Amino acid sequence: MRDEDLVAVGEFDNEIAAQAAISLLSENNIVAQMDDEGGAFDLGIGELGAIRLIVVRSNLERAKALLADLQVAQAETCPAWTCRCGEEVDEGFFACWSCGDEYEPA
């Protein structure tokens, strides 16, 4: 696969959210990966900025539609919540940005 065939499909605040998106796309036969253009993952600093996901250009529109559906579903099914670590997590996020713990409905 040539680099020019790869395009960004979305950006995520943390690796947990990016991995959830990769899993969703994989379940729909779309291969996605985190873009490590700057080598940040090799240095262990991959979470300093937004994490971009890349896909093959021919899958871009379908991948965007799936990720848009995921965002809508998350916002509709996950209220704002307080993590066990004490952090406040905004509506629509199933994982704590601070510790990575996942939302558990009461």
C-alpha positions in Angstrom: 0.0 0.0 0.0 1.4 3.4 -1.0 1.5 6.3 1.4 -0.5 8.5 -1.0 -3.3 6.0 -0.8 -3.7 6.6 2.9 -6.0 9.5 4.2 -7.0 10.7 7.6 -10.5 9.7 8.6 -10.7 11.3 12.0 -8.9 12.6 15.1 -9.3 11.3 18.7 -8.4 12.8 22.0 -6.8 9.6 23.4 -5.7 6.2 22.4 -8.7 4.4 24.0 -11.1 6.3 21.7 -8.9 5.7 18.7 -8.8 2.0 19.4 -12.6 1.9 19.8 -12.9 3.5 16.3 -10.4 1.0 14.9 -12.4 -1.9 16.3 -15.6 -0.5 14.8 -14.1 -0.1 11.4 -12.5 -3.5 11.6 -15.9 -5.1 12.3 -17.0 -3.5 9.1 -14.0 -4.8 7.1 -12.2 -1.5 7.0 -8.5 -1.5 8.1 -7.5 1.6 10.0 -4.4 2.5 11.9 -3.1 5.3 14.1 -1.0 7.8 12.1 2.4 8.0 13.6 3.7 10.6 11.2 6.0 12.3 13.8 7.2 9.2 15.5 5.6 10.2 18.7 4.6 6.6 19.6 8.2 5.4 19.2 9.2 8.0 21.8 6.3 7.1 24.2 4.6 10.5 23.8 1.8 9.5 21.5 -0.9 11.1 23.6 0.4 14.7 23.6 -1.8 15.7 20.7 -4.8 14.4 18.7 -4.5 10.9 17.4 -5.3 10.7 13.7 -6.7 7.5 12.2 -5.8 6.7 8.6 -7.5 4.4 6.1 -7.1 3.6 2.4 -8.7 6.3 0.3 -11.2 3.9 -1.2 -12.7 3.3 2.2 -12.8 6.9 3.3 -16.5 7.8 2.8 -17.8 4.6 4.4 -15.4 4.9 7.3 -16.5 8.5 7.9 -20.2 7.4 7.9 -19.5 4.7 10.4 -17.6 7.0 12.7 -20.3 9.6 12.5 -22.9 7.0 13.5 -20.6 6.0 16.4 -20.5 9.6 17.7 -24.2 10.0 17.5 -24.8 6.6 19.3 -22.3 7.5 22.0 -23.9 10.9 22.7 -27.3 9.3 22.9 -26.3 6.4 25.2 -23.7 7.8 27.6 -24.5 10.6 30.0 -21.9 12.7 31.7 -20.4 10.7 34.6 -17.8 10.7 37.4 -15.1 8.2 37.1 -13.8 6.2 40.1 -10.7 8.2 39.9 -12.8 11.3 40.6 -12.6 12.9 37.1 -15.7 14.3 35.5 -16.2 12.8 32.0 -18.4 14.6 29.4 -21.5 13.2 27.9 -20.9 10.8 25.0 -17.5 9.5 26.3 -17.4 5.9 27.4 -13.8 6.1 28.7 -12.2 8.4 31.3 -9.7 10.8 29.7 -7.5 10.6 32.8 -7.2 7.0 33.7 -8.8 5.1 30.8 -11.5 3.4 33.0 -14.7 2.7 31.1 -18.2 3.9 31.9 -20.4 1.4 33.7 -24.2 2.2 33.8 -25.6 2.3 37.3 
